[in-house]
Every structure is written in C-alpha cells, then in structure tokens.
Amino acid sequence: MRYDTVIIGGGLSALVCGIELARGGKKVALVAKGHSTLHFWSGSFSLLNGDKSSLAEDHPYSKVDDAQFLEDAYTAIEILSVAGISTVGSVDESHRYITPTGGAKSCFATIEGMLTLEEAKTFKSVTLLGIEGFLDFYPDFIAQTLKDLGVETTLDHFSLPETVIRRANPTEMRSVAVARALDKEENIRALASIISRCTTETVILPAVLGFERSDVWERLETLSGKIIRTVATMPPSVEGIKTERALRRVFTNFGGTILSGHTVECGNIVDNCVQSITTSKCVTLTADNFVLATGSFIGGGLTSDRDCVGESIFGVDTLQNTERVSRELFEQQPFMGLGVVTDNDFRTLLSGEVVDNLYACGAVLGGFNPVKEGSGAGVSMITAIEVAKRILNR
C-alpha cells in the first residue's frame, strides 16, 4: 500500500499532523494500534508554564521561532474548530482549569462548558451536583477549591432510574456508561428537572454530558434555566474520547486513511531513508515520508531497561541520562525528559546520522517535561503542525 505520508500513532499529535497533511492535499495513512492517551485527558490544552526563551536548546519548542510558535498555536485552535470542538481561552493569555482532584493548572484552551478557575471566581454561589454511586468524581475536593475562592458552595447528588440500575454493577458506573445514559432524551429531561430545583443560578456537574450527542449541555441549560459548567472526571475521559473521535472524523473527511488495531512491528531503513513498515496484520506500507507519533512510555513509543531508553520501532537515537529518577517524589523526574533526538526539522537521527524521511512529533520527543512545564498538549500539536509544514514544503 503506497501513500505520500504514513503516520505511526493515533493520538493528538498523530491526528493533528494527519489533518494538516490531508487538507494540504497529501495521501496520508495513520497506523493506530489502539486507544490514545486522549482517553486520560482533562479537557484542556496546555501550552507552557513560563517563558519560552528560558527553555533548553534540545527542547522541541526551541526548534520553532516565536512567530511560528504563535501561528502554530492559532492553527491548533483552528483545527479543533474545524472538528467541531468549541473552546474558550486565548493563545495570548493563559487561564487555569480545575482538575478532577480540585487543583488548578495553566492552559490556553478549554472545552466550552468546562469550568475555569477565572470564571469560578466570578460566581457568588454554586451547586456542585455529583452522581450517587459514581466513584470517578470527587466533589469534596472541587468544593474546597471553590470555597477557597470565596464561592458559597452547596454539595448535592442526584440519581436517575437508569443510574440506580447501573449501580448494581460498579463497571457500569464509569464515565462513558453514564454519558451514554445521558444521550437519552428522557434522562436529559429528568436531569434538567433536578437541576432546575437547585437554589443557585450556577450548577456544576461531572463532565459526562452525553457521548454520541453533542447538544446535551445546551439542552440542559435551556430546559433547566441554569448556567451549567462541568469538571473533568478521573479516566476514562468522556471529553477526551469525543475529541479523539471528532479529530478522526475530520481526518477521514479530508481523505485520510486510518488503519486501526495495527501495531508496527518493523521498519526498513536503507541509506538513511525509510523504505517501508510492516504491521502486525502483515500489511506493508511504503511512503515518501514517515512520522513517528507513537507517544512516550505510556503509548509504547519509548522503551526502557536498566541500561538505556530506546525508541521501539526503528531504534533511532534517544536522549540518555544515567540518573533517571530523583528521590524527591514531587521534583522533576529526569526520565520524563528522555525521548527521540531530532534535527531542527524534526527529522530523527540513527547513529548520529539524519534519517531523511523519518520525522518525530509529540510525546515521543525528548528534551521536555510535560508535567512540570505544563506543555503536553502544546508540544503534541505544535510539533505536529511543524512536521506537517516541513513535509508539505519538501
């Protein structure tokens, strides 16, 4: 099977890169072995905590000048919009989203309808409405955050006939199952009736408002007459799954091909150029260009043993560090900065030599710490867009 570009991976970076290439007229295949880490996502897109100029030379952002960096960030928002993903926030000014455990982290875009710390400060009083028997949402932690902001917070829970039935089996009281229940019009109306009886103007719910339907939040606001906001649950993330599905739809609408359930088992490199890859389903793919968007350790893009960190498919060069773990649990862990080495065009290296048509983007890259820097989604999208630009301009 022959393509202009083959992208290995199925997460945020792979999809953004694929969309940019496909709408640029390229014939693109995306090889995805399974669900991506978007299923663990908070609902907000982080860019960077702090000043880009202070980053190390091997940081992925250091390969992008300031003007291009801002342009890419706006392109990322535009791609989300094309996918029907409405966000609030600004590239020029960060805001903070509220985590499932009540913390606050910096980001530049948040799914519309989800609560930000800045908006929470404007509320005088809210009702925090949990779901009876739902264990992946911690209203007590979130309530404490709101109270610390001076917001009068009432804690309450609701139950619907369908959630009562699901409580008999704990596996049925997960976020996706609850969201599927709220796809049903009768459950939307029942919940709206419960919300309408709350004494506050604003009601906060877990982010499980519909799975197939995209209008549940708006329907609840209309029917209840209340302002409704949501806060992310513990994984699996309904908003993350919906975002992944929306980006996949856009990619295929632009003509992209997704090979789901395929694991790339080997790649053939000749004279510092990738000739082909072969998947676990005995499919061989050839292309002019290949992109590694395989993720970090969680996604399987990186491997580790006692001696070194490696890249799992081609064995391209990676950053190394003899001290990978700090004894200080909450300090920056050295292993988080390890990953694939690239040149300034995001092309990988093999034994120090550039692999001319093998690019890397997203979490597989070395030189950054997504947790400490608050740069995870930003690096995924910015580097994906930069790789797409370089391939389109070849």
C-alpha positions, 0 to 999 in steps of 0.5 A: 500500500503506497501513500505520500505520508504514513503516520505511526500513532493515533493520538493528538499529535498523530491526528493533528499532523494527519489533518494538516497533511490531508487538507494540504492535499497529501495521501496520508495513512495513520497506523493506530494500534489502539486507544490514545492517551486522549482517553486520560485527558482533562479537557484542556490544552496546555501550552507552557508554564513560563517563558519560552526563551528560558527553555533548553536548546534540545527542547522541541519548542526551541526548534520553532521561532516565536512567530511560528510558535504563535501561528502554530498555536492559532492553527491548533485552535483552528483545527479543533474548530474545524472538528467541531470542538468549541473552546474558550481561552486565548493563545495570548493569555493563559487561564487555569482549569480545575482538575478532577482532584480540585487543583488548578493548572495553566492552559490556553484552551478549554472545552466550552462548558468546562469550568475555569478557575477565572470564571469560578471566581466570578460566581457568588454561589454554586451547586456542585451536583455529583452522581450517587454511586459514581466513584470517578468524581470527587466533589469534596475536593472541587468544593474546597477549591471553590470555597477557597475562592470565596464561592458559597458552595452547596454539595448535592447528588442526584440519581436517575432510574437508569443510574440506580440500575447501573449501580448494581454493577460498579463497571457500569458506573464509569464515565462513558456508561453514564454519558451514554445514559445521558444521550437519552432524551428522557434522562436529559429531561429528568436531569434538567428537572433536578437541576432546575430545583437547585437554589443557585443560578450556577450548577456544576456537574461531572463532565459526562454530558452525553457521548454520541450527542453533542447538544446535551449541555445546551439542552440542559441549560435551556430546559433547566434555566441554569448556567451549567459548567462541568469538571473533568472526571478521573479516566476514562475521559468522556471529553477526551474520547469525543475529541479523539473521535471528532479529530478522526472524523475530520481526518477521514473527511479530508481523505485520510486513511486510518488503519486501526488495531495495527501495531508496527512491528518493523521498519526498513531503513536503507541509506538513511531513508525509510523504505517501508513498515510492516504491521502486525496484520502483515500489511506493508506500507511504503511512503515518501515520508514517515512520522513517528507519533507513537507517544512516550512510555505510556503509548509504547513509543519509548522503551526502557531497561536498566541500561538505556531508553530506546525508541521501539520501532526503528531504534533511532537515537534517544536522549540518555541520562544515567540518573533517571529518577530523583528521590524527591517524589514531587521534583522533576523526574529526569526520565520524563525528559528522555525521548527521540533526538531530532534535527531542527526539522524534526527529522530523527537521527540513527547513529548520529546520522539524519534519517531523511524521511523519518520525522518525530512529533509529540510525546515521543520527543525528548528534551521536555517535561510535560508535567512540570512545564505544563506543555503536553498538549502544546508540544503534541500539536505544535510539533505536529503542525511543524512536521506537517509544514516541513513535509508539505514544503519538501 
